[in-house]
Structures are given as structure tokens and as C-alpha cells.
Amino acid sequence: PPPNARQRVLITVFENRTGDPTLQAFGRMTQDWLAQGIVRAGLADVVDARAVFVQTHSAPHVTDDPLALAHRTGAGLVVSGNYYRTGDTLLIQASVTDVSTSRIVRAIGPILAKSGDPVSGLDDLRSRVMSALASVVDAHATQSLDASEVPRFDAYQAYVEGWDAFWHGDGAQAQALFLRAARLDTAFTAAALAAATASANSNRCGFVDSLTQALGMRAHALTTLDRLALQIASARCRGRNEEMLQLSLERADLDPGNSGNQMSAAAAALWANRPRRVLELLGRINPAIDLAWSTDTTHSAYWGDLTEALHALGRHREELDSADRMTPGAPLTRVWLRGSALAALARSADVLAMLDTSITLPFETASDIGLAPYTDGRPQYTVTFGWVANWISRELAYHGDTATARKVASRAVAWYRSRSVEERSTVEERLVYAWSLEMTGAYPEAERVARQLVAEDSGNVDFRGELAGLAAERGDTAMAGSMDRWLAVQPSSRVSWSASIYRARV
């Protein structure tokens, strides 16, 4: 939801500390330059410069104290600064101060400009002040932005958009945006680290290695937390789950106030099959408050990890209660989490009733719930009714209720067939269709769909893996063996653990 009141910013006249009176006007010019950029970008309301002039020159409240001025003009933040000269170079510094705490929350600079042409540094200053202000006013994606690391505004925009894509399931777009941010501002370490994280999630180990090498060449700029982030990305990419967990826990302990790192450690604990540790880590987080930085306001990752850990421990009543408490905004994901718990509790009638009232719900995006182990798919196909019904069907079958499992899978098949020709033709929906046909026992039709998918993309692990499983179901050992041998030689750096899942099934 939008804040109750927009943040109001007071921009002071920058103080001339050069000793040169001919540069006096530069301070007012800086004030005006910054105000124009902030207003045009729509970042915040800016106190009119005329009000600042009146407050500093008119009795009885003559003052040049920025915080006093902010209180009188209703501003919540103050942007102030100074400029100095060394030789023929101007050094411009700025800071953003939180009026309520009198604490400097962002520091910018020094920005260099020629004293004979001071305007040359104003664009860079304005860009970085806007980034600093944006990271304070809008908490999105700033959980890993160091207070001393204020990038150019265009780089910051790409960085924020990258996190938005990341939390909503579009890993490729997230990686592209993070790389754009890193290239726009080569000193923006957080963007390069984010690119490594996104690359690790898509098993691009070579890319992670190249980023690690590039960042290692400027080791003096890397903090302990930065180095841990790179090590975590490398371990994640290569499936070294215990190592990833230990590194993530070390990072979480070094920065206990960072809820993003706590979430990362909880995810690592799931990958390492430590569900009790997951509950311990998530127990430190209040999603409504501590995850306010996330661009996914439904906090699907939190609730998904919490319910998955409870599910693994067989604590299904608590799992259902947690699903019921999920943040509003992702009703279809909530159906999936509730359905898993209800299936485990043998409440089949409740499952069917819930699904029958959910068939018209729109798709949802969430990065931590992939379409398939290797084929993550486009975000708009990640959480659909067909996908949710398929996984609830599998949960019912696992707990022994095959009759209801087939009914649920039949609903997924009917949903797919009701879709437009364009939607039905996508590889993502066809894959889920094959899964659903399989759950109804329609193996020949499921195999026909799987064969078509393999013909279109013979290197896709999920397509081949599905075909291998179907061959095994009907006793075709030649086909199953051929597919199994192909899966066996796929490098883990490319397919992670997914090939092993399908081989286990065969």
C-alpha cells in the first residue's frame, strides 16, 4: 500500500568551503539542480527553495540549522552538503539525514568537478543523491545496499527492477538488469553480487566464477559479507548444500539485523534438509515488518519455506494454520500451500471444494516455486491453476488417496483444455498437461505430449525426464534405459540435481 503521507525533502543550499566568493552561487545552483531531478523522478515532495530562503533570512526564526528548518517546513529528510577545492578541482559532498532521528542515513561523494567548470560534476551528484534518496524513501530491494555505496540513479533503477524481476520469478531478466546496473556504475558492488546470486539460481556456474574473479581483482572493496555472498553463490550453483548452509549461517550471524540474509539462510537450510533449522531462522522474522524491503509484498518465499519445513516434519496441522495466515495477495499460492496440508491430513472433500472455487483465479509469480526442477519457465506460467492442482494431486497420491488424486488431476486437465489455443501451445502448459494426464493414468496421451516436447527441445532435462518416467510406467525398458543413460551424463553444473530426480523415478 502507499505510505500515509509522501516523504517530504528539504534541500539546503550547499555550503561553500572553498574560500573563493566567486563560487558562492554554486551552492544555490546545486540546491536547484538536485530539486529538479528529485521532482522530475517523482521520488518525493521537495520543500520550495523560497521557503528555505524565507526561513533562513526572516526574523524571528532566522536559522541555518537544517534540522530546525526541516521541522518548520514539515520535511522528514534533509539533503545537505559542502564543496571544497584542492588545486583546480572541486570536491562536492552530500548527505541525507533522517529528521526524526537526526541520523545521517546516506553519504554521497566526494564528487569531483573542475573549479573552472563546476557544473561538470552536478549530473553525477544529482544522480547519486537521487539513488540515495530513493533507497531511503522506497525500501524495495535495498536490503543489500550499503549506506556508503550510492550508485548512479540509472544504475540504481536497473538494480531495483532486477530485484523486482528476481522475486517474481524472472531469473533471466533479473540477471540482465543486475548486469546492466553493474556496467552503468562499475563501482556498484551490490549489483555485481546480485548478478552472481541470480546466475547461481539458474546454474550458470561459469558466470558466477567470472564475476567472482572480476570482483576479486578489487578485493580491497569487498567486505566479509561480500565475499560470503560470492562463496554462497558458488556453492549454490554446484549443489554443495551443506557448504551453502554453513556459509549462509555465517553471513546471517554476522548481520543479524538483515532479514534478507536470515531468509537466505532458511532457504539454504531447506536445501540441506534441515527443516528444524528453517523454523528456527524464520521464527526470528516478522514478515509484515521485517520483509518490508521485498518487492514481493505477498512474501511467498517466507510462507512457502515455513510450510515446507512443517510439512517435512509431519506437522501438518501447524502447516495448515501457517498457510491460513499467509499474507493476502497470492490466493492461488495459498490454495497450493493449504492443499498440501489438507491432503496430508486426509481431508479430501475440503481439497475438492477448495479447488472448485479456485479454478478462475489468475496466475501468480514467485521465484521460489519453479515450474520444474530445470525448466523454470516464464513467470506467468509458474503458478497457474493447472500447476497447483497437479501438485496437490501428487500429494494426495503420496498419502494413499489415489481416487481423489485422479479427480484433482482431471480438473487440471479440464482447465488446460479450456485455455486459449495460444496458451495451450506454450511448452510450460504442455509440460504440466503431460504431468496431469499421467496422474489420471492416461499414459499414452501423456507420452505423446512428452515426445513432442522432446522433439522440440531434445536437451531439456524435464522433457526427457518425463518421457523416461512414462516409459518406465508402461514397462518400456529400452526407452527408459536410453533416457536414463542420457540423464546420467548431464553435467551437474548445468542441470543441478534434477537429472537425479528423474533417474530415481526410473
C-alpha positions as CSV (number, residue, x, y, z in Angstrom):
1,P,0.0,0.0,0.0
2,P,1.2,3.6,-0.5
3,P,2.5,5.4,2.6
4,N,0.1,7.5,4.6
5,A,1.9,10.7,3.5
6,R,4.6,11.2,0.9
7,Q,8.0,11.8,2.2
8,R,9.0,15.5,2.1
9,V,12.6,16.5,1.5
10,L,14.4,19.7,2.4
11,I,17.4,20.5,0.2
12,T,19.7,23.1,1.7
13,V,22.0,25.5,-0.1
14,F,25.3,23.7,-0.2
15,E,28.0,25.4,1.8
16,N,30.9,27.0,0.1
17,R,34.1,25.9,1.9
18,T,36.5,26.8,-0.9
19,G,37.3,30.3,0.4
20,D,36.5,31.7,-3.0
21,P,33.5,34.0,-3.0
22,T,33.2,33.7,-6.8
23,L,32.0,30.1,-6.2
24,Q,29.2,31.2,-3.8
25,A,26.4,30.9,-6.3
26,F,27.4,27.3,-7.0
27,G,25.8,26.2,-3.6
28,R,22.3,27.6,-4.7
29,M,22.7,26.1,-8.1
30,T,23.4,22.7,-6.6
31,Q,20.2,23.0,-4.5
32,D,18.2,23.8,-7.6
33,W,19.8,21.1,-9.6
34,L,19.0,18.4,-7.1
35,A,15.4,19.6,-6.5
36,Q,14.7,19.4,-10.3
37,G,15.9,15.9,-10.5
38,I,14.0,14.7,-7.5
39,V,10.8,16.3,-8.6
40,R,11.0,15.0,-12.2
41,A,11.7,11.5,-10.9
42,G,8.7,11.6,-8.6
43,L,10.8,10.4,-5.7
44,A,9.4,12.8,-3.0
45,D,7.9,16.2,-2.4
46,V,10.6,18.9,-2.2
47,V,10.3,21.9,0.0
48,D,10.2,25.0,-2.2
49,A,13.6,26.8,-2.2
50,R,11.8,30.1,-1.5
51,A,10.5,28.7,1.8
52,V,14.1,27.8,2.7
53,F,15.2,31.3,1.9
54,V,12.5,32.9,4.0
55,Q,13.2,30.6,6.9
56,T,16.9,31.5,6.8
57,H,16.6,35.3,6.3
58,S,13.4,36.4,8.0
59,A,13.0,37.2,11.7
60,P,12.1,36.0,14.2
61,H,13.2,32.5,13.3
62,V,16.4,33.2,11.5
63,T,18.4,29.9,11.4
64,D,20.7,27.9,9.2
65,D,20.2,24.7,11.1
66,P,18.9,22.2,8.5
67,L,17.0,20.1,11.1
68,A,15.3,23.1,12.5
69,L,14.3,24.2,9.0
70,A,13.0,20.7,8.3
71,H,10.8,20.7,11.4
72,R,9.3,24.1,10.4
73,T,8.7,23.0,6.8
74,G,7.3,19.5,7.6
75,A,10.2,17.7,5.9
76,G,11.2,14.2,7.0
77,L,14.5,14.1,5.2
78,V,17.3,16.7,4.7
79,V,19.8,16.7,1.8
80,S,22.7,18.9,2.7
81,G,26.3,19.3,1.6
82,N,29.5,21.2,1.2
83,Y,32.1,21.8,-1.5
84,Y,35.8,22.2,-1.2
85,R,38.7,23.0,-3.6
86,T,42.0,21.4,-3.9
87,G,44.1,22.8,-6.7
88,D,41.9,23.2,-9.7
89,T,39.4,20.5,-8.6
90,L,36.2,20.9,-6.6
91,L,35.2,18.2,-4.1
92,I,31.4,18.0,-3.6
93,Q,30.0,16.0,-0.7
94,A,26.4,15.4,0.3
95,S,24.4,13.6,2.9
96,V,20.8,12.5,3.6
97,T,19.7,13.0,7.2
98,D,16.6,11.4,8.8
99,V,14.9,14.3,10.7
100,S,13.2,12.1,13.2
101,T,16.4,10.6,14.4
102,S,18.9,13.3,13.4
103,R,21.0,10.4,11.9
104,I,22.8,10.6,8.6
105,V,21.4,7.6,6.6
106,R,23.3,8.1,3.3
107,A,26.6,9.7,2.5
108,I,27.5,10.7,-1.1
109,G,30.8,11.7,-2.5
110,P,33.2,13.2,-2.9
111,I,32.2,14.0,-6.4
112,L,34.9,15.7,-8.5
113,A,34.4,18.7,-10.7
114,K,36.7,21.3,-12.3
115,S,36.7,24.5,-10.4
116,G,36.7,26.4,-13.7
117,D,33.6,24.4,-14.8
118,P,31.9,23.3,-11.6
119,V,28.7,22.3,-13.4
120,S,30.5,19.3,-14.8
121,G,30.0,17.4,-11.5
122,L,26.4,18.3,-10.9
123,D,24.9,15.5,-13.1
124,D,26.9,12.9,-11.2
125,L,26.0,14.4,-7.9
126,R,22.3,14.6,-8.7
127,S,22.2,11.0,-10.0
128,R,23.8,9.7,-6.8
129,V,21.7,11.8,-4.4
130,M,18.6,10.6,-6.2
131,S,19.7,7.0,-5.7
132,A,20.4,7.7,-2.0
133,L,17.1,9.3,-1.6
134,A,15.2,6.5,-3.4
135,S,16.9,3.9,-1.3
136,V,15.6,5.7,1.9
137,V,12.1,6.6,0.7
138,D,11.4,3.3,-1.1
139,A,12.6,0.3,0.8
140,H,12.3,-2.0,-2.2
141,A,15.5,-4.0,-2.9
142,T,17.7,-2.0,-0.6
143,Q,18.4,-4.8,1.9
144,S,21.8,-5.4,0.5
145,L,22.6,-1.7,-0.4
146,D,25.4,-0.5,1.9
147,A,24.9,3.0,3.2
148,S,28.2,4.1,1.8
149,E,27.6,2.7,-1.6
150,V,25.4,5.1,-3.5
151,P,25.4,4.4,-7.3
152,R,24.3,6.4,-10.2
153,F,20.5,6.8,-10.4
154,D,20.1,4.9,-13.7
155,A,22.2,2.1,-12.2
156,Y,20.1,2.1,-9.1
157,Q,16.9,1.9,-11.1
158,A,18.1,-1.1,-13.0
159,Y,19.1,-2.7,-9.7
160,V,15.7,-2.2,-8.1
161,E,14.0,-3.5,-11.2
162,G,16.3,-6.5,-11.1
163,W,15.2,-7.4,-7.6
164,D,11.6,-7.0,-8.7
165,A,12.1,-9.5,-11.5
166,F,14.1,-11.8,-9.2
167,W,11.4,-12.0,-6.5
168,H,8.7,-12.6,-9.2
169,G,10.4,-15.5,-10.9
170,D,12.1,-14.0,-13.9
171,G,15.7,-15.0,-13.3
172,A,17.0,-14.2,-16.8
173,Q,15.6,-10.7,-16.7
174,A,16.9,-10.2,-13.1
175,Q,20.4,-11.2,-14.2
176,A,20.3,-8.9,-17.2
177,L,19.2,-5.9,-15.1
178,F,21.8,-6.5,-12.4
179,L,24.5,-6.7,-15.1
180,R,23.2,-3.5,-16.6
181,A,23.4,-1.8,-13.2
182,A,26.9,-3.1,-12.7
183,R,28.0,-1.9,-16.1
184,L,26.4,1.6,-15.7
185,D,28.4,2.0,-12.5
186,T,31.4,-0.2,-12.2
187,A,31.9,0.6,-8.5
188,F,28.4,-0.6,-7.7
189,T,29.4,-3.9,-5.9
190,A,25.9,-4.8,-4.8
191,A,24.7,-5.0,-8.4
192,A,27.5,-7.4,-9.3
193,L,26.8,-9.6,-6.2
194,A,23.1,-9.7,-7.1
195,A,24.1,-10.8,-10.6
196,A,26.1,-13.6,-9.1
197,T,23.1,-14.7,-7.0
198,A,20.8,-14.7,-10.0
199,S,23.3,-16.6,-12.0
200,A,23.7,-19.3,-9.3
201,N,20.0,-19.8,-9.2
202,S,20.0,-20.7,-12.9
203,N,23.1,-22.9,-12.6
204,R,25.3,-20.6,-14.6
205,C,28.4,-21.6,-12.7
206,G,30.9,-20.2,-15.3
207,F,29.3,-16.8,-15.0
208,V,29.4,-16.9,-11.2
209,D,33.1,-17.8,-11.5
210,S,33.9,-14.9,-13.8
211,L,32.0,-12.4,-11.6
212,T,33.9,-13.8,-8.6
213,Q,37.2,-13.3,-10.4
214,A,36.4,-9.8,-11.5
215,L,35.3,-8.7,-8.1
216,G,38.3,-10.4,-6.5
217,M,40.6,-8.1,-8.5
218,R,39.3,-5.3,-6.4
219,A,39.4,-7.2,-3.1
220,H,40.0,-4.1,-1.1
221,A,36.5,-3.0,-1.9
222,L,34.9,-6.3,-0.8
223,T,33.7,-6.8,2.7
224,T,33.5,-10.1,4.5
225,L,29.8,-10.2,3.8
226,D,30.5,-9.6,0.1
227,R,33.0,-12.4,-0.1
228,L,30.5,-14.7,1.7
229,A,27.8,-13.8,-0.9
230,L,30.1,-14.9,-3.7
231,Q,31.1,-18.2,-1.9
232,I,27.4,-18.9,-1.3
233,A,26.6,-18.3,-5.0
234,S,29.3,-20.8,-6.0
235,A,28.2,-23.4,-3.5
236,R,24.5,-23.0,-4.5
237,C,25.4,-23.3,-8.2
238,R,27.3,-26.5,-7.7
239,G,24.8,-28.2,-5.4
240,R,27.2,-28.2,-2.3
241,N,24.2,-27.8,0.0
242,E,26.0,-28.3,3.4
243,E,28.6,-25.8,2.4
244,M,26.0,-23.3,1.3
245,L,24.1,-23.7,4.6
246,Q,27.2,-23.1,6.7
247,L,28.2,-20.0,4.7
248,S,24.7,-18.7,4.8
249,L,24.5,-19.2,8.6
250,E,27.9,-17.4,9.0
251,R,26.6,-14.5,7.0
252,A,23.3,-14.4,9.0
253,D,25.2,-14.4,12.2
254,L,27.5,-11.5,11.1
255,D,24.5,-9.4,10.1
256,P,21.6,-10.5,12.4
257,G,19.5,-7.4,11.6
258,N,19.4,-8.2,7.9
259,S,16.2,-10.2,7.4
260,G,17.2,-10.9,3.8
261,N,20.2,-12.8,5.0
262,Q,18.0,-14.7,7.5
263,M,15.7,-15.7,4.7
264,S,18.6,-16.8,2.6
265,A,19.9,-19.0,5.4
266,A,16.5,-20.5,5.9
267,A,16.3,-21.4,2.2
268,A,19.8,-22.9,2.4
269,A,18.6,-25.0,5.4
270,L,15.8,-26.4,3.3
271,W,18.2,-27.4,0.5
272,A,20.4,-29.1,3.1
273,N,17.3,-30.9,4.5
274,R,17.4,-29.2,7.9
275,P,13.7,-28.3,8.5
276,R,14.0,-27.6,12.2
277,R,16.8,-25.1,11.4
278,V,14.4,-23.5,8.9
279,L,11.8,-23.0,11.6
280,E,14.4,-21.5,14.0
281,L,15.6,-19.0,11.4
282,L,12.1,-18.0,10.2
283,G,11.0,-17.7,13.8
284,R,13.2,-14.6,14.0
285,I,11.3,-12.8,11.3
286,N,8.0,-11.0,11.3
287,P,7.2,-10.9,7.6
288,A,4.8,-7.9,7.9
289,I,7.6,-5.7,9.3
290,D,11.0,-7.3,8.6
291,L,10.3,-8.1,5.0
292,A,9.1,-4.6,4.0
293,W,12.0,-4.3,1.7
294,S,10.8,-7.1,-0.6
295,T,9.1,-6.2,-3.9
296,D,7.0,-9.4,-3.4
297,T,4.5,-8.0,-0.9
298,T,2.9,-11.4,-0.6
299,H,6.1,-12.8,1.0
300,S,5.5,-16.1,-0.8
301,A,9.1,-17.2,-0.2
302,Y,8.6,-16.9,3.6
303,W,5.3,-18.7,3.8
304,G,6.5,-21.3,1.3
305,D,9.6,-22.2,3.2
306,L,7.7,-22.2,6.5
307,T,5.0,-24.6,5.4
308,E,7.5,-26.8,3.5
309,A,9.6,-27.2,6.7
310,L,6.5,-28.0,8.7
311,H,5.4,-30.5,6.0
312,A,8.8,-32.2,6.1
313,L,8.4,-32.7,9.8
314,G,4.9,-34.1,9.5
315,R,3.4,-31.2,11.5
316,H,0.5,-30.8,9.1
317,R,-2.0,-29.0,11.4
318,E,0.6,-26.3,12.0
319,E,1.3,-26.3,8.3
320,L,-2.4,-25.6,7.5
321,D,-2.5,-22.9,10.2
322,S,0.5,-21.2,8.7
323,A,-1.0,-21.4,5.2
324,D,-4.2,-19.8,6.6
325,R,-2.1,-16.9,8.0
326,M,-0.3,-16.2,4.7
327,T,-0.2,-12.6,3.7
328,P,-3.1,-11.7,1.4
329,G,-2.4,-11.1,-2.3
330,A,-1.4,-14.5,-3.6
331,P,-4.6,-16.6,-3.3
332,L,-3.6,-19.3,-5.7
333,T,-0.3,-19.9,-3.9
334,R,-2.3,-20.1,-0.7
335,V,-4.5,-22.7,-2.3
336,W,-1.4,-24.8,-3.1
337,L,0.0,-24.5,0.4
338,R,-3.4,-25.3,2.0
339,G,-4.0,-28.1,-0.4
340,S,-0.7,-29.8,0.5
341,A,-1.6,-29.7,4.2
342,L,-5.2,-30.8,3.7
343,A,-4.0,-33.8,1.5
344,A,-1.6,-34.9,4.3
345,L,-4.5,-34.6,6.8
346,A,-6.7,-36.8,4.6
347,R,-9.3,-34.0,4.2
348,S,-10.1,-34.9,0.6
349,A,-13.5,-33.3,0.5
350,D,-12.1,-30.0,1.6
351,V,-9.4,-30.2,-1.1
352,L,-12.0,-30.7,-3.8
353,A,-14.2,-27.9,-2.5
354,M,-11.3,-25.5,-2.3
355,L,-10.2,-26.3,-5.9
356,D,-13.7,-25.9,-7.3
357,T,-13.8,-22.4,-6.0
358,S,-10.3,-21.6,-7.3
359,I,-10.3,-22.6,-10.9
360,T,-10.8,-19.0,-12.1
361,L,-8.0,-17.5,-10.0
362,P,-5.4,-15.7,-12.1
363,F,-1.8,-16.9,-12.4
364,E,0.9,-15.7,-9.9
365,T,4.6,-15.3,-9.9
366,A,7.0,-16.5,-7.2
367,S,10.7,-17.2,-7.8
368,D,11.0,-20.0,-5.1
369,I,8.3,-22.2,-6.7
370,G,9.8,-23.3,-10.0
371,L,7.7,-24.7,-12.8
372,A,10.0,-27.7,-12.8
373,P,13.5,-28.5,-11.5
374,Y,15.3,-27.4,-14.6
375,T,12.6,-25.8,-16.8
376,D,11.6,-22.9,-14.5
377,G,9.6,-21.4,-17.3
378,R,8.3,-17.9,-17.8
379,P,6.8,-16.4,-14.6
380,Q,3.3,-16.1,-16.0
381,Y,3.2,-19.9,-16.2
382,T,4.8,-20.7,-12.9
383,V,1.8,-20.8,-10.6
384,T,-1.4,-21.5,-12.6
385,F,-4.5,-23.4,-11.5
386,G,-3.2,-26.4,-13.5
387,W,0.2,-26.3,-11.8
388,V,-1.4,-26.1,-8.4
389,A,-3.9,-28.8,-9.0
390,N,-1.2,-31.1,-10.3
391,W,1.0,-30.8,-7.2
392,I,-2.0,-31.3,-4.9
393,S,-2.9,-34.4,-6.9
394,R,0.6,-35.8,-6.3
395,E,0.3,-35.0,-2.6
396,L,-2.9,-36.9,-2.3
397,A,-1.5,-39.9,-4.2
398,Y,1.6,-39.9,-1.9
399,H,-0.7,-40.1,1.1
400,G,-2.7,-43.0,-0.4
401,D,-5.8,-41.3,-1.8
402,T,-5.4,-42.2,-5.4
403,A,-9.1,-41.8,-6.2
404,T,-9.2,-38.1,-5.1
405,A,-5.8,-37.6,-6.7
406,R,-7.2,-38.6,-10.1
407,K,-10.2,-36.3,-9.6
408,V,-7.9,-33.4,-8.9
409,A,-5.7,-34.2,-11.8
410,S,-8.8,-34.4,-14.1
411,R,-9.6,-30.8,-13.0
412,A,-6.1,-29.7,-14.1
413,V,-6.6,-31.5,-17.5
414,A,-10.0,-29.8,-18.0
415,W,-8.5,-26.4,-17.1
416,Y,-5.8,-26.9,-19.6
417,R,-8.2,-27.8,-22.4
418,S,-10.4,-24.8,-21.6
419,R,-7.4,-22.4,-22.3
420,S,-6.9,-20.5,-25.5
421,V,-5.0,-22.1,-28.3
422,E,-2.2,-19.7,-27.8
423,E,-1.8,-20.6,-24.1
424,R,-2.2,-24.3,-24.7
425,S,0.6,-24.2,-27.2
426,T,3.3,-23.0,-24.7
427,V,5.9,-25.5,-23.6
428,E,5.2,-24.7,-20.0
429,E,1.5,-25.5,-20.1
430,R,2.1,-28.6,-22.3
431,L,4.5,-30.0,-19.7
432,V,2.1,-29.5,-16.8
433,Y,-0.6,-31.1,-19.1
434,A,1.6,-34.1,-19.5
435,W,2.1,-34.4,-15.8
436,S,-1.7,-34.1,-15.2
437,L,-2.5,-36.7,-17.8
438,E,0.0,-39.0,-16.1
439,M,-1.7,-38.5,-12.8
440,T,-5.1,-39.6,-14.3
441,G,-3.5,-42.7,-15.7
442,A,-3.7,-41.6,-19.3
443,Y,-0.1,-42.7,-20.0
444,P,-0.3,-43.0,-23.9
445,E,-1.6,-39.4,-24.2
446,A,0.9,-38.1,-21.7
447,E,3.7,-39.8,-23.6
448,R,2.5,-38.3,-26.9
449,V,2.8,-34.8,-25.4
450,A,6.2,-35.6,-23.8
451,R,7.6,-36.9,-27.1
452,Q,6.5,-33.7,-28.9
453,L,8.3,-31.6,-26.3
454,V,11.5,-33.7,-26.6
455,A,11.3,-33.4,-30.4
456,E,11.2,-29.6,-30.0
457,D,14.0,-29.4,-27.3
458,S,16.0,-32.6,-27.0
459,G,18.3,-31.0,-24.5
460,N,15.7,-30.2,-21.9
461,V,16.1,-32.4,-18.8
462,D,12.5,-32.1,-17.7
463,F,11.1,-33.1,-21.1
464,R,13.4,-36.1,-21.3
465,G,12.9,-37.0,-17.7
466,E,9.1,-37.0,-18.0
467,L,9.4,-39.3,-21.1
468,A,11.8,-41.6,-19.2
469,G,9.3,-41.9,-16.3
470,L,6.4,-42.6,-18.6
471,A,8.4,-45.3,-20.4
472,A,9.2,-46.9,-17.0
473,E,5.5,-46.8,-16.0
474,R,4.5,-48.9,-19.0
475,G,7.5,-51.2,-18.8
476,D,9.4,-50.0,-21.9
477,T,12.8,-50.7,-20.5
478,A,14.6,-49.9,-23.8
479,M,13.2,-46.3,-23.9
480,A,13.6,-45.9,-20.1
481,G,17.2,-47.1,-20.3
482,S,18.1,-44.9,-23.2
483,M,16.7,-41.8,-21.4
484,D,18.4,-42.8,-18.2
485,R,21.8,-43.1,-19.9
486,W,21.3,-39.6,-21.4
487,L,20.4,-38.2,-17.9
488,A,23.4,-39.9,-16.3
489,V,25.9,-37.9,-18.4
490,Q,24.4,-34.4,-18.0
491,P,26.9,-32.2,-16.1
492,S,25.6,-31.1,-12.6
493,S,26.8,-27.6,-13.3
494,R,24.1,-27.4,-15.9
495,V,21.2,-29.4,-14.5
496,S,22.0,-29.4,-10.8
497,W,20.1,-32.2,-9.1
498,S,17.2,-32.5,-11.5
499,A,18.6,-35.4,-13.6
500,S,19.0,-37.4,-10.4
501,I,15.3,-37.0,-9.5
502,Y,14.2,-38.4,-12.9
503,R,16.8,-41.2,-12.7
504,A,15.5,-42.2,-9.2
505,R,12.0,-42.4,-10.6
506,V,13.0,-44.6,-13.5
